[in-house]
């Protein structure tokens, strides 16, 4: 919180039972799906910061009107509620198995490794932090000839591997600048790009403006969209800096309709995944958050009017999931082998949120 996949034999039996397959040296399983995903062909992943589901889903109150004894959301959560009720909500999703600290949540979801040292939360160049030289989701995607891009709000450059804190851009919310085989590869670094062309001035808490992510939204067409997109909000829009959730509620309310109504989501099997990195609150010198459990607000969504929309609507699950489950879902969707047997390798995928299994 410093200053969004079992063994081969089981994967084959549960995911590829009716498919011919072969495995290449990069751990990619080539199946009879012909390069298309089992549930979706495009996915957008968004990770918000440091709030329990109790703070973001439930009874909404006016911004900054709650207190440490409240049993309501910590602020205005009306859009959190409506997005969850219309799409698929995981009620028992946690970051179980991840070492405390933001960056390990992000690497858990992109490589199965949730055990980076605490020093890494202060950035990948901090003394005591050694960026891991391990396989990650980019390796799997590229080996399968699938495209990817990571979009960073308020990125201080158009593209590249920027590994320092810069105003509201936090590198410990950008897992891609921690992997050795990305930071040492110019072509891969160039896939990490700015999400917004202009930076709007913001306050830490509501009322404030939110960023518009116009560069990210411009890519959401069948001609331009990568298969895998990871969008990191800045430290205000992701509510890292504020215990009240009203800013993220406003940010999602502005952004998500543009995502779901984009040409990509209207015409292709495109899925949106939204979660938080961990529970708790990290806003300083603010009203403390009420006590709450470890569950994190987590939603799968798509365009309900699209005939090939991949996700279920109005669906809620009480099954237990983790960040490793989210990674496992991406892996099983495209036929990738898991990275670590004890993390993503032993996690259940989230297939119940999808309309079809093939």
C-alpha positions in Angstrom: 0.0 0.0 0.0 3.0 2.3 -0.5 2.9 6.1 -1.7 -6.5 -4.4 -12.9 -2.5 -20.3 -13.4 -2.6 -26.9 -12.1 -0.3 -29.0 -13.9 -0.4 -29.7 -17.6 -2.5 -32.8 -17.2 -5.3 -31.0 -15.3 -5.3 -28.1 -17.6 -5.8 -30.4 -20.5 -8.6 -32.2 -18.9 -10.5 -29.2 -17.7 -9.9 -26.6 -20.4 -9.0 -28.5 -23.5 -10.9 -31.7 -23.2 -12.4 -31.5 -26.6 -9.5 -29.8 -28.4 -6.4 -31.1 -30.2 -3.3 -29.5 -28.7 0.4 -29.1 -28.8 2.7 -27.2 -26.4 5.5 -24.9 -27.6 8.7 -24.0 -25.7 7.1 -20.8 -24.3 4.3 -22.7 -22.5 1.6 -21.9 -25.0 -0.9 -24.6 -25.8 -2.1 -24.4 -29.5 -5.6 -25.7 -29.7 -8.4 -26.2 -32.2 -9.9 -22.8 -31.2 -7.7 -21.5 -34.0 -6.1 -18.7 -32.0 -9.4 -17.3 -30.7 -10.2 -17.3 -27.0 -12.3 -19.8 -25.2 -14.6 -17.0 -23.8 -13.3 -13.7 -25.2 -10.9 -12.5 -27.9 -10.1 -9.2 -26.2 -9.9 -8.2 -22.5 -9.4 -5.0 -20.6 -8.0 -5.3 -17.1 -8.4 -2.4 -14.6 -7.0 -2.5 -11.0 -8.1 0.0 -8.4 -6.5 0.5 -5.0 -6.9 -0.3 -1.4 -10.6 -0.7 -0.6 -12.7 -3.6 0.6 -15.9 -4.5 -1.2 -17.8 -3.2 1.9 -16.6 0.3 1.0 -17.5 0.2 -2.7 -20.7 -1.9 -3.0 -23.8 -1.4 -0.9 -25.6 1.6 0.5 -24.4 4.9 -1.0 -24.0 8.0 1.1 -23.0 11.6 0.3 -19.2 12.0 -0.3 -17.2 12.6 2.9 -20.3 12.1 5.1 -19.5 8.6 6.4 -17.4 7.8 9.6 -15.3 5.0 11.0 -18.5 3.3 12.4 -20.5 3.5 9.2 -22.0 0.3 7.7 -22.5 2.0 4.3 -20.1 2.6 1.4 -17.5 5.1 2.2 -19.0 7.8 -0.1 -21.0 7.7 -3.3 -20.9 4.2 -4.7 -24.0 4.4 -7.0 -22.1 3.5 -10.2 -20.2 0.7 -8.5 -23.6 -0.7 -7.5 -25.2 -0.4 -10.9 -22.2 -1.8 -12.8 -22.2 -4.8 -10.5 -26.0 -5.4 -10.6 -26.0 -5.3 -14.4 -23.0 -7.6 -15.0 -21.1 -10.3 -13.1 -20.0 -9.7 -9.5 -17.6 -11.9 -7.5 -18.6 -11.5 -3.9 -15.7 -13.6 -2.4 -12.7 -12.4 -4.4 -9.6 -11.6 -2.3 -5.8 -11.2 -2.7 -5.2 -14.3 -0.6 -1.7 -15.6 -1.2 -0.1 -12.2 -2.0 2.4 -10.5 0.2 1.2 -7.2 1.5 2.0 -4.3 -0.8 0.6 -3.1 -4.1 3.2 -4.3 -6.6 2.9 -8.0 -5.6 -0.9 -7.8 -6.4 0.0 -6.5 -9.8 2.6 -9.1 -10.5 0.4 -11.9 -9.1 -2.1 -11.0 -11.8 0.5 -10.9 -14.6 2.9 -13.7 -13.7 1.6 -15.7 -10.7 4.4 -14.2 -8.5 2.9 -12.4 -5.5 6.0 -12.3 -3.4 8.1 -9.3 -4.4 10.1 -7.7 -1.6 8.6 -4.7 0.3 11.3 -2.5 -1.1 9.8 -3.0 -4.6 6.7 -1.0 -3.5 9.0 2.1 -3.6 9.7 1.4 -7.3 11.8 -1.1 -9.3 15.0 0.8 -8.9 14.8 1.1 -5.1 17.8 -0.5 -3.2 16.7 -3.9 -2.1 14.3 -4.5 -5.0 15.5 -6.8 -7.8 13.1 -6.8 -10.7 12.2 -10.5 -11.3 13.6 -12.3 -14.3 10.6 -14.6 -14.7 8.1 -15.5 -17.4 5.0 -13.3 -17.5 1.8 -12.8 -19.4 3.6 -10.8 -22.1 5.8 -13.9 -22.9 2.7 -16.0 -23.3 0.8 -13.5 -25.4 3.6 -12.9 -27.8 4.4 -16.6 -28.2 0.8 -17.1 -29.2 0.9 -14.1 -31.7 -1.5 -12.2 -29.5 -1.1 -8.4 -29.1 -0.9 -6.5 -25.8 -0.6 -2.9 -24.5 -0.4 -1.4 -21.1 -2.0 2.0 -20.6 -0.9 4.3 -17.8 -2.8 7.4 -16.7 -0.6 10.5 -16.4 2.4 8.7 -17.8 5.2 11.2 -18.1 6.1 10.0 -21.6 4.2 8.8 -24.7 5.6 5.3 -24.4 8.4 3.3 -22.8 9.5 1.8 -19.5 9.3 4.7 -17.0 10.2 3.4 -13.6 10.1 6.5 -11.3 7.2 8.1 -9.4 5.9 11.2 -11.3 3.1 13.2 -9.7 0.1 10.8 -9.8 1.8 8.0 -11.8 3.0 5.3 -9.5 5.4 2.7 -11.0 4.4 0.2 -8.3 1.0 0.1 -10.0 2.7 -0.8 -13.3 3.9 -4.4 -13.2 5.4 -4.3 -16.7 8.3 -2.1 -15.6 9.4 -4.8 -13.1 9.9 -7.7 -15.5 13.5 -8.0 -16.8 12.5 -9.3 -20.2 10.3 -6.2 -20.7 12.5 -3.5 -19.3 15.4 -4.8 -21.4 13.4 -4.9 -24.6 12.7 -1.7 -26.4 9.9 -3.1 -28.5 8.1 -4.3 -25.4 8.7 -1.1 -23.5 7.1 0.8 -26.4 3.8 -1.1 -25.7 3.6 0.7 -22.3 1.8 3.9 -23.3 0.1 7.0 -21.9 -3.7 6.6 -21.4 -4.6 10.3 -21.6 -3.3 13.0 -23.8 -3.9 15.8 -21.3 -3.6 15.8 -17.5 -6.4 17.5 -15.7 -5.6 19.0 -12.3 -7.1 17.0 -9.4 -7.5 17.0 -5.7 -7.0 13.8 -3.7 -10.7 13.5 -2.7 -14.1 14.5 -3.9 -15.0 16.9 -5.3 -12.5 16.8 -8.1 -12.3 16.2 -11.8 -11.2 12.8 -13.3 -9.0 11.9 -16.2 -10.6 11.0 -19.5 -8.2 8.4 -20.9 -8.8 9.5 -24.5 -5.8 7.7 -25.9 -6.9 4.4 -24.5 -10.4 4.8 -25.6 -9.3 5.6 -29.2 -7.8 2.2 -29.4 -11.0 0.4 -28.7 -11.8 -0.5 -32.3 -11.5 -3.8 -34.1 -8.7 -2.4 -36.2 -6.6 -1.0 -33.4 -7.3 -2.9 -30.1 -4.7 -5.3 -28.7 -6.0 -8.6 -27.5 -4.8 -7.9 -23.9 -5.1 -4.4 -22.4 -4.1 -3.4 -18.9 -5.3 0.1 -17.8 -3.8 1.6 -14.7 -5.6 4.7 -13.3 -3.5 7.4 -11.6 -3.3 7.5 -7.8 -6.3 9.7 -7.5 -8.7 8.0 -9.9 -7.8 4.6 -8.4 -8.6 6.1 -4.9 -5.2 5.1 -3.5 -5.0 8.6 -2.0 -8.5 8.8 -0.6 -10.5 6.7 1.8 -13.8 8.0 0.3 -14.7 6.1 -2.9 -16.6 8.9 -4.7 -13.7 9.8 -7.1 -13.4 6.2 -8.4 -17.2 6.0 -8.7 -17.1 9.2 -10.9 -14.1 7.9 -12.9 -15.8 4.6 -13.6 -19.1 6.3 -14.4 -17.4 8.4 -17.0 -15.1 5.7 -18.4 -16.9 2.4 -18.4 -19.8 3.4 -20.7 -17.3 4.5 -23.3 -15.5 1.1 -23.0 -18.7 -1.0 -23.2 -20.2 1.2 -26.1 -16.9 1.3 -28.1 -16.8 -0.3 -31.6 -14.8 -3.1 -30.1 -17.2 -4.0 -27.4 -20.2 -3.6 -29.7 -19.0 -6.0 -32.3 -16.4 -8.4 -30.9 -16.1 -10.8 -28.0 -14.5 -8.3 -25.6 -14.6 -8.5 -21.8 -13.9 -5.9 -19.1 -12.4 -7.0 -15.8 -12.3 -4.6 -12.8 -11.0 -5.3 -9.3 -9.0 -3.8 -6.5 -5.4 -4.7 -5.5 -6.1 -5.2 -1.8 -8.5 -4.3 1.1 -7.9 -1.5 3.6 -7.5 2.3 3.1 -4.4 4.3 2.5 -5.6 7.9 2.6 -3.5 9.8 5.1 -4.9 12.4 7.6 -8.5 11.4 6.7 -11.4 9.7 8.4 -10.4 6.1 9.1 -12.3 3.4 7.2 -14.7 1.1 9.1 -13.5 -2.4 9.8 -14.2 -4.7 6.9 -13.4 -8.1 5.5 -10.8 -9.0 2.9 -13.2 -9.3 -0.1 -12.6 -7.0 -3.1 -15.1 -5.5 -5.5 -14.6 -7.5 -8.7 -16.7 -7.4 -11.8 -16.7 -9.0 -15.3 -18.6 -6.9 -17.8 -19.3 -6.7 -21.6 -21.8 -5.0 -23.9 -25.2 -6.6 -23.3 -26.6 -5.7 -26.7 -23.8 -7.4 -28.6 -25.0 -10.8 -29.8 -21.6 -12.3 -29.0 -21.2 -10.6 -25.7 -19.0 -13.0 -23.6 -20.1 -12.3 -20.0 -23.3 -13.1 -18.1 -25.5 -10.3 -17.1 -27.0 -9.8 -13.6 -24.9 -12.6 -12.2 -23.4 -13.0 -8.7 -21.1 -15.6 -7.4 -20.1 -16.5 -3.9 -17.3 -18.8 -4.9 -13.8 -18.0 -3.6 -11.4 -16.4 -6.1 -8.1 -14.5 -6.0 -5.8 -12.5 -8.3 -4.4 -15.9 -9.3 -7.9 -16.9 -10.5 -8.0 -13.8 -12.7 -4.7 -14.8 -14.3 -5.8 -18.4 -14.6 -8.9 -17.2 -16.5 -6.7 -15.4 -19.0 -4.4 -18.4 -19.3 -7.3 -20.9 -19.8 -9.0 -18.5 -22.2 -6.0 -18.6 -24.6 -4.6 -22.0 -23.8 -1.5 -20.8 -21.9 0.2 -23.0 -19.3 0.2 -21.7 -15.8 3.4 -20.0 -14.5 3.6 -21.3 -10.9 2.1 -24.6 -9.7 1.2 -23.3 -6.2 -0.4 -20.0 -7.3 -2.1 -19.6 -10.7 -1.5 -23.3 -11.3 -3.7 -24.3 -8.4 -6.3 -21.5 -8.8 -9.8 -22.0 -10.3 -10.6 -20.0 -13.3 -13.7 -17.7 -13.4 -15.5 -19.5 -16.2 -18.9 -19.3 -14.5 -19.0 -15.6 -15.4 -19.1 -16.4 -19.1 -21.9 -17.3 -21.4 -20.2 -20.1 -23.2 -17.3 -22.5 -22.6 -16.0 -22.7 -26.2 
